[in-house]
Amino acid sequence: MDANQEFTHIVKKAACIALANLMDGLPNVRIVNHCADAGRPGVIYFSTRRGSEKTTEFEKDEKVAFSTVPMPADGHAHVRSKNATVRKSDFSMDEVKDLFIAQISGFEQTLAVIGRFLDVYEIHVREADVILGPSQTVTVRF
């Protein structure tokens, strides 16, 4: 088993990500749609409405934690990290829209309705646990 490949496979198949940050001393978690590019291991993309509350929070503190939310058919396999950062991507939505469309059901409709208001963000993972099942956890580092 290649842990980095398992990481990418699980991230790509996950229904969504629970993304948490700390704001004013309180934990704050959000569910975000996401995608990943096997050519950039350890980077996860998500989109959000430009100027949203979360973007303001990320500008104040880039440290985040996350867990993928597995699809029921995939069992309990998931990835979690408490050692990641988030930042606005240098890529525009036009440059990465094919990744989003390929991995998120119905994303074409989202783009048609609010695409011009979306910015792309990147989660940069330094270290993550890849949980394949009970007593089957491996740590990956990027």
N, C-alpha and C positions, 0 to 999 in steps of 0.2 A: 504494500500500500504506500502510495506517495501522498504524504500529508498535505502538501501544497495543492495537489490536484483534487484531493477530497474537499479541501477548503473551498476552492473555486466551484466545484460541482455542487456542493451544498448551498453556497451563497446564490448561485444561479437558479437553483430549483426552489428556494425558499419562497413562501407566499409573500412575505414582507419582512421588515426589520423593525424591532423595537429599539429605538435610538434614544439614549438617555444622556442628559447633561446635568450640571449643577447650576442652579440659578438662585442667587440671593440665599445661598445656604440650603436650598431645598432641591431634592431630586426632581427632575422633570423628564418624563418619557413620552415619546411620540411614536406612532406607527408610520413608517414611510415605505413607499414603493421604491424599488432599487434595481440596479443591474450591475453586472460585472463584466470585465473584459479579461479573458485569459492571458492576453498580452501584457497586462499590467497587474501582476499578482499583488495582493494586499491592498488594492484600491477598489472601493465600492462607490458607485455613483447613485445619487438620488436627486430628484428635482423638487423644487418647492417654489411657492409663489414669491416673487420678488418683493422684498420689504416686509415679509411676514415676521411675526414675533420671534420665531425660531432663528431666523437669520440674524436678528439683532443679538440674540443670546449667543450664537456661535461666534460673533465678532468679539464679544466680551470674554469668552472662554472657549478655546478650541478643543478642550479635552472632552471626550465622549466615551460611553460604553454602549455596547449593543448586543443583541441576540437575534439570530434569525428565527423566524417563526416557520416551522416546518409544515409542509403540505401533509395532510392526514395519510395519504398513500405512501409517504416516505418514512413513516414511523417516527422515531424520536430523534433522528439525526439532525444536529444543528450546530451552529458555530456561535461562540460568544467571546467577547473581548472586553476587557476593562482598560486596555492600553491602546487607545486609538485617538486620532485627532480628526477634526473636520474643518474644511475650508471651501470657499467658493472655487469652483473649477475654472481653469483657463479655457476649457472647452465650452462652446456654445451648445444650446440644445440641438441646433441643426447638425453640428459635428458628431453628436453621439446619439441622435434620435433613433437610429437603426438598432442600437443596443437595447434601448428602452422598449422599442416596439417588439423586438424578438423575445424579450423576457417578461413583459408585463402585458397580460391580456387586456385588450381594449385601450391601450395607450394611444393609439392613433386618434381615437375619439377625444381623449383628453387634450392632445395636441391641437386638434381642430377647434376646440372650445376655448382653452386657456393657454395654449402653447406660447403665445407672445408675452405672457406674464411670468413664465417659468425661468428660473435660473438653475444651473446644474451645480451640485455640490459634490465633494469627494470626501469619503471617509478613508483615512490612511491608517491601516492596521499595522501596528508594530509587532503585536503578539496576540494570538487567539487560541482558544481551545476548540478543537474539532471533536465533537461528541458523536460517536457512531452508534453507541448503544450502552447498556449498562456495563460498567467497568471497561469501556473502550473509548478512552480519551487520549488524544495526542495534541501536543502543543506545537504550533507553527510560529515561526518568527520571520519577519520580512525586513 
